[in-house]
Each structure stands twice: as structure tokens, then as C-alpha cells.
Amino acid sequence: MRIAMLSAHSCPVGQLGTKDTGGMSVYIRELARELGKRGHKIDIFTRVHDPRDRLTESLSRNVRLVHLRVGGEETMHKLVLYSYLPDFACALEAFRKEHELKYDLIFSHYWLSAQVGQEVRLWWGVPNFAMFHTLGVIKNSLGVGEEEPELRVESEKELAQNCDRIIATTEREKSVLTDLCGAPPENVGVVPCGVNPRVFHPIDRDAARTKVGLGHEKVVLFVGRIEPLKGIDLLMNAFASLSSKESTKLVIVGGDEESDDEIDGLSRLSDQLGMQNLITFPGAVDHELMPYYYNAADVCVVPSHYESFGLVALESLACGTPVVATDVGDLTNIIRDGETGYVIADHSAESLSEKIAEVLSWPRRTERRTRLIRSSVAGHSWGNVAKQVEDQFGMVFNGQLAVAK
């Protein structure tokens, strides 16, 4: 099949850990690569975010990234982009006509892209598959960080009820889509996220620490965007309660210039907690360096208030590094309590600190334990994810659901 994959607001090859570039970009890039290997032809459409962006570039076999000139050539706030979605749809159609292409389906990522997909499906007469990745209704229910606008919440409800098929990453997300957004249950499929075991794999710890400039102290690692929903303040308070903190370093990977205010706030908190010499902020890190950070760590912590799935945990476990996490995404099904880490239920700094301390007290990393931790996510390859996504496509094309006319 020829697939038009839409990522209107975020470039899949952008710097991970920055404001609008995270797990969704990894998902799009990795899934497209696997679908391409399976013989499908994928064009990933995003907008030009930088004048240096090439308008088209090959990412992997059968996979091409297309930058559309929409709303200028610089980063744009997502809500500002909303008013340019008709322009994005027109630019997409112009590209299709210019290159005389016919797409078999649209695969939209995030609510903004799904809006474009709903428009274009009427022009092309093909189905629009959608993934939301995060949902505004959940974010607003938490009361953490900026409130999502009613425009997003209502748009997601309308999309949930009208897209040809929705792919959720967890049963928890499916329940929200059906119970709070009105999606027909039979129209929502569940496909988990994946990890690339060739990229994320065990590396000698001393070599990894040398590569990223860390010493011989214990290392607690956080990876992700720097924003309130990620719970970094919770992690810092938990870290402050560790009896071993003086011989332990907290490494917080992620962020860019748009995160400066958040980082400043976290730096002030570290001063208040008397930990200014125990925490380091490397900023956003190139994807190829991330396996070294995971391998350098004694434990990776996911303290989030909300995750749609929890890709960071998969990456850490694939490297053989245990994970301590809050009960978000699919982490209760991914992490094996006491074997590959812990999931805490009460979202308290005390519980988080207790489980971090417990993992830090585990015997020194051995080859046997590393293999056990890595094998726990062996079923989460992107190849398996691609096969399950293909099955979701088949549910529409086999006539089990109505295709847009």
C-alpha cells in the first residue's frame, strides 16, 4: 500500500526531548521504517520548521519525509498551527497532484494531523486512521501544567467519533476514548509501542559512563521533555530523601531553549533541596547517544503524571537497566515488580524514593540480570508493532468497518 502519514506539528527527525518532539516522533519514524521493510511505500508529511529543512528526503527503504511550506519556515505554537490546517491540506494535495500519486490510506498522528486527515479523506476517498498519542481530556483532569484549550478537547471528541479507525497504545487509552470521547468501542484497536533492540542494547557500563562524562557514583536517570506533566519535581523531592544521595548523581536528559524557564525553576528547587552539586542537566541528547545514558544509569525513573504509553521505560529495559515508574501508560504491564524495577501506585515522593533506593541497593549489574531485564521486552520489537498495525489496516480494507466514500 501507499500510505500518507501525517505529523503536522512535529517533525519526526527533530531533536528528541525538545518541546514538541518526543515519543510520537520515535513512533512515526520507527513504524514507518518497519512498514517500509514490509513493502509499503510511506510518505511522512510535516511542515517546514527551519529554512534548512530539505523539502524531501529519504529516511529508509520505501520511506520518504516531505516538508510542506505552510505558515512560514519557523517553529510555530500548536494552537497557531490550527488556523493553517486548511493550508496544510491544500499543500498536501498539491504535492500529491504534482507527483501523480494515489494513496491507499491516511495515518494521522495527533489531533491536529487528524483534522487534516478528515478533510483529505473526502478528497481522496480513502480511510483516515488516527492516533492521538496524548489526550487533552486526561491532561486537564490532572490539573498539572497548562490547561488544554476547549478547542482541542472538543476536536478530539469529534475525531474519536468520526475517524475510520483509531489506534490506541493501551487498554487504558481505549477506555478514555470510548467512555469520555464517545468513540465506538469496535472502532478502536489497541497496539502497544515498540523499541529497536539494535539501537537500545547493553553496553559496558564503564565505557558508557566514559562516553557521557560520568564517574563511578550511582546514577539515577530521567529522560524526557522538561515540562510539569513529566513529574521531574516529584523525582527531585524523592531523590532528596535518599540516604545515599551524596554518592549518587541525578541526570536529567531533555529540554531546549523553550524549556529554559522550567529548567530555571528546577535549578531553584535543587538549591532549596541542597542538591545543586548532585544534579546535572545535559539538555537534549542526540538519539544515538541515548543507549550510553541508559547503560550508564543504575536506574531510570519515569515519574510522570501522564504518559500515553511509556517509551522511555522500554528503551531503558532493552539496555538492561531497571526502571522505577509511576502508574502511567502501560508500565504496570511492562515492568515486572522486583525483577525489572517497580511501579508505584500512590504517586508520592516517599514511595518513589523507597523504590529508587531499593533498586540502587541491588547487587552490582551482572550479565545474567542484564539479560533478564532485556528479555522482558523482547516481544516489543517494532516489527511486531508493524504487523499489528497492518492488522488494524486490514480491519477496514476487509470491509469490517465502513471506508470513507
C-alpha positions in Angstrom: 0.0 0.0 0.0 1.0 3.6 -0.4 0.4 5.4 2.9 0.3 9.2 3.7 1.5 9.6 7.3 0.7 13.0 8.8 2.7 14.7 11.5 1.7 18.3 11.0 3.1 20.0 14.2 6.2 17.9 14.9 9.0 16.8 12.6 9.8 13.1 13.1 13.5 13.8 12.7 13.6 16.8 15.1 15.7 16.8 18.2 14.2 14.5 20.8 13.5 15.9 24.2 12.5 19.3 23.0 9.1 20.9 23.5 7.1 19.1 20.7 9.4 16.2 19.9 9.3 13.1 21.9 7.8 9.6 21.8 5.5 10.3 18.9 8.4 11.2 16.6 10.1 7.9 17.6 6.9 6.0 16.9 6.4 7.5 13.5 10.0 7.1 12.4 10.3 3.5 13.6 6.9 2.3 12.5 7.4 3.8 9.0 10.8 2.1 8.7 9.2 -1.3 9.6 6.3 -0.8 7.3 8.7 0.2 4.5 10.6 -3.1 5.1 7.3 -4.9 4.7 6.9 -3.5 1.2 4.6 -0.5 1.8 5.5 3.0 0.5 5.2 5.7 3.1 5.4 9.5 2.7 5.5 11.3 6.1 4.2 14.8 5.8 5.2 17.6 8.2 5.7 21.3 7.8 8.9 23.2 7.2 10.2 24.1 10.7 13.5 25.5 9.6 14.7 27.2 6.4 17.4 24.5 6.2 14.9 21.7 6.0 15.1 19.7 2.8 11.7 19.5 1.1 12.0 15.8 0.6 14.5 13.3 2.0 14.7 9.5 2.1 14.6 8.1 5.7 14.8 4.4 4.9 13.7 1.9 2.4 10.4 3.0 0.9 10.1 5.8 3.4 10.3 9.5 2.5 9.9 12.6 4.6 8.1 15.5 2.9 8.3 19.1 4.4 5.4 21.3 3.2 5.7 25.1 3.2 2.9 26.1 5.5 2.7 29.2 7.7 6.3 30.3 7.2 9.6 28.4 7.9 10.0 28.5 11.7 8.7 26.7 14.8 5.0 27.5 15.4 2.9 27.0 18.5 0.4 24.2 18.0 -2.6 26.4 18.5 -1.3 28.9 15.9 -0.9 26.0 13.5 -4.6 25.1 13.9 -5.5 28.1 11.7 -3.1 26.8 9.0 -4.5 23.3 8.8 -6.5 24.1 5.6 -3.3 25.3 4.0 -1.5 22.1 5.1 -4.3 20.0 3.5 -4.0 22.1 0.3 -0.2 21.8 0.2 -0.5 18.0 0.7 -3.0 17.7 -2.2 -0.7 19.9 -4.4 2.2 17.5 -3.7 0.1 14.5 -4.5 -1.1 16.0 -7.8 2.4 17.2 -8.8 3.9 13.8 -8.3 0.8 12.0 -9.7 0.4 9.8 -6.6 -2.5 7.8 -5.3 -2.6 6.9 -1.6 -4.5 4.0 -0.2 -4.9 5.3 3.3 -4.0 8.2 5.6 -2.4 7.6 9.0 -2.7 10.8 11.2 -0.7 11.4 14.3 -2.0 13.8 17.0 -5.3 15.7 16.8 -4.1 18.4 14.5 -3.0 15.9 11.9 -6.2 14.0 12.3 -8.1 17.2 11.4 -6.2 17.4 8.2 -6.8 13.7 7.6 -10.5 14.1 7.9 -10.6 16.7 5.2 -8.3 14.9 2.8 -10.1 11.6 3.2 -13.1 13.2 1.5 -11.0 14.3 -1.4 -9.2 11.0 -1.9 -12.0 8.6 -0.9 -9.7 6.7 1.4 -9.8 5.9 5.1 -8.2 8.1 7.8 -6.6 6.1 10.7 -5.8 8.2 13.7 -3.5 8.0 16.8 -3.8 10.8 19.4 -0.7 9.9 21.4 -1.9 12.2 24.2 -5.5 13.4 25.0 -6.4 16.8 26.3 -9.3 15.5 28.5 -6.7 13.5 30.5 -4.3 16.3 30.8 -7.0 18.7 32.1 -8.2 16.1 34.6 -4.8 16.0 36.2 -4.6 19.8 36.9 -0.8 19.8 36.2 0.8 22.3 33.9 -1.1 24.4 31.3 -4.7 23.6 30.7 -5.5 22.3 27.3 -8.0 24.5 25.4 -11.6 23.5 24.8 -10.9 23.6 21.1 -8.6 20.6 21.5 -10.8 18.7 23.9 -13.9 19.1 21.7 -12.0 18.4 18.5 -10.6 15.1 19.9 -14.1 14.0 20.9 -15.4 14.7 17.3 -12.4 12.9 15.8 -12.8 9.9 18.1 -16.4 9.5 16.9 -15.7 10.0 13.2 -12.3 8.8 12.1 -12.4 5.5 10.2 -10.4 3.7 12.8 -8.4 4.8 15.9 -5.3 3.0 17.2 -4.7 3.3 20.9 -1.5 2.1 22.6 -3.1 0.8 25.8 -6.4 -0.5 27.0 -6.4 2.5 29.4 -6.3 4.9 26.5 -9.1 2.9 24.7 -11.3 3.3 27.8 -10.8 7.1 27.8 -11.6 7.3 24.1 -14.8 5.3 24.4 -16.0 6.5 27.8 -15.0 10.2 27.7 -14.7 10.9 24.0 -17.6 8.8 22.6 -15.5 6.6 20.3 -17.4 3.4 19.2 -15.6 0.6 21.1 -15.5 -1.6 18.0 -13.7 1.2 16.1 -10.7 1.4 18.5 -7.8 -1.1 18.2 -5.0 -1.4 20.7 -1.4 -1.8 19.5 1.4 -1.2 22.0 4.6 0.8 21.2 7.9 -0.8 20.4 11.6 -0.5 20.9 14.5 -1.0 18.5 16.8 -3.7 20.1 19.6 -3.0 17.6 19.8 0.6 18.9 19.0 0.0 22.5 21.1 -2.8 23.8 23.5 -3.5 26.7 26.9 -1.7 26.6 29.7 -2.0 29.1 28.8 0.4 32.0 32.3 1.9 32.4 32.6 2.5 28.7 29.1 4.1 28.6 29.9 6.4 31.6 33.2 7.5 29.9 31.3 8.3 26.7 28.8 10.6 28.5 31.2 12.0 31.0 30.0 10.3 34.2 32.2 8.9 37.0 31.8 6.0 39.4 29.0 7.3 41.5 25.5 5.7 41.4 23.4 7.3 38.6 19.6 8.0 38.6 18.4 8.9 35.1 15.4 10.8 33.8 14.8 11.1 30.1 12.1 13.2 28.5 10.7 16.7 27.8 11.1 19.3 30.6 7.5 20.1 31.5 5.3 19.8 34.6 3.5 16.6 33.4 6.8 14.7 33.5 6.9 15.0 37.3 10.6 16.0 37.5 9.9 17.9 40.7 8.5 14.7 42.2 11.7 12.9 41.2 13.9 15.6 42.7 12.0 15.5 46.0 12.3 11.7 46.0 16.0 12.0 45.3 16.5 14.4 48.2 15.2 11.7 50.6 17.7 9.1 49.5 20.2 8.3 52.3 22.8 7.6 49.6 22.3 10.8 47.7 25.7 12.2 48.5 27.3 9.4 46.5 24.6 9.4 43.8 24.0 11.7 40.8 20.7 12.6 39.2 21.0 13.1 35.5 18.0 14.9 33.8 18.2 14.5 30.0 16.0 16.7 27.8 15.0 20.2 27.1 15.9 23.1 24.8 15.8 26.9 24.9 12.0 26.8 25.1 12.4 24.8 28.4 14.7 27.4 30.0 12.0 28.7 32.4 11.2 25.1 33.5 14.9 24.3 33.9 15.4 27.5 35.9 12.6 26.5 38.2 14.1 23.0 38.7 17.5 24.6 39.4 16.0 26.7 42.1 14.3 23.7 43.6 17.7 21.8 43.6 19.2 24.8 45.5 16.3 24.7 48.0 16.9 20.9 48.5 20.6 21.4 48.9 21.4 19.2 45.8 22.8 21.7 43.4 26.0 19.6 43.1 24.2 16.3 42.7 22.1 17.1 39.7 23.1 17.6 36.1 21.1 18.8 33.1 22.8 17.7 29.8 19.9 19.1 27.8 18.5 17.3 24.7 20.8 14.5 23.6 21.2 13.0 20.1 19.3 9.8 19.7 22.5 7.7 19.0 23.9 8.8 22.4 20.8 7.7 24.4 21.9 4.0 24.8 25.0 5.2 26.5 23.0 7.2 29.0 20.7 4.3 29.7 23.6 1.9 30.2 25.5 4.4 32.4 22.5 4.5 34.8 21.8 2.3 37.7 18.1 3.1 37.5 15.9 5.0 35.1 12.9 6.8 36.6 9.7 7.7 34.9 7.9 9.9 37.5 5.2 11.2 35.0 1.7 12.3 35.9 0.7 11.2 32.4 2.2 9.0 29.6 0.3 7.6 26.7 2.5 4.5 26.8 6.0 4.9 28.3 8.6 4.5 25.5 11.5 5.6 27.8 10.9 2.5 30.0 11.1 0.2 27.0 14.3 1.8 25.9 15.9 1.5 29.3 14.8 -2.1 29.8 16.1 -3.0 26.4 19.5 -1.7 27.6 19.3 -3.9 30.7 18.7 -1.0 33.1 15.8 -1.3 35.6 13.0 1.2 35.8 11.1 2.8 38.7 7.9 4.5 37.5 4.6 5.9 38.5 1.5 4.1 37.3 1.1 5.7 33.9 0.7 4.4 30.3 1.3 0.7 30.1 4.0 0.5 32.7 2.2 -1.9 35.0 2.3 -4.4 32.2 5.8 -3.7 31.1 7.7 -3.5 34.4 8.0 -6.7 36.5 7.9 -5.7 40.1 11.1 -6.7 41.9 12.7 -8.2 38.7 13.0 -5.3 36.2 12.0 -2.4 38.5 8.9 -1.2 40.3 5.7 0.7 39.6 4.4 2.9 42.5 0.6 3.3 42.9 0.3 6.4 45.1 2.4 8.9 43.2 4.2 10.1 46.3 7.8 11.2 46.6 8.2 8.9 49.6 7.2 5.8 47.7 9.3 6.8 44.7 12.3 7.4 46.9 11.8 4.0 48.6 11.8 2.1 45.3 14.7 4.0 43.8 16.7 3.2 47.0 15.7 -0.4 46.7 17.0 -0.7 43.1 20.2 1.1 44.0 20.8 -1.5 46.6 20.6 -4.4 44.1 23.8 -6.3 43.6 26.2 -4.8 41.0 24.9 -5.3 37.5 25.6 -8.8 36.2 25.3 -10.2 32.7 22.6 -12.6 33.9 20.4 -9.7 35.4 21.0 -7.6 32.3 19.9 -10.4 30.0 16.8 -11.0 32.2 15.8 -7.3 32.1 16.4 -7.0 28.3 14.5 -10.2 27.6 11.4 -8.8 29.4 10.7 -6.5 26.4 11.7 -8.9 23.7 8.1 -9.0 22.4 8.0 -5.2 21.8 10.0 -5.1 18.6 8.9 -2.5 16.0 8.5 -5.4 13.6 5.8 -6.9 15.9 4.2 -3.4 16.1 4.1 -3.0 12.3 2.4 -6.4 11.9 -0.3 -5.5 14.4 -0.8 -2.1 12.7 -1.2 -3.9 9.4 -3.9 -6.0 11.0 -5.7 -2.8 12.0 -5.5 -1.6 8.4 -6.9 -4.9 7.3 -10.0 -4.5 9.5 -11.0 -1.5 7.4 -9.9 -2.9 4.0 -11.6 -6.3 4.6 -14.9 -4.5 4.9 -15.4 -5.0 8.7 -15.7 -1.2 9.0 -17.0 1.4 6.6 -14.5 3.0 4.3 -15.0 6.7 3.6 -16.7 7.5 0.3 
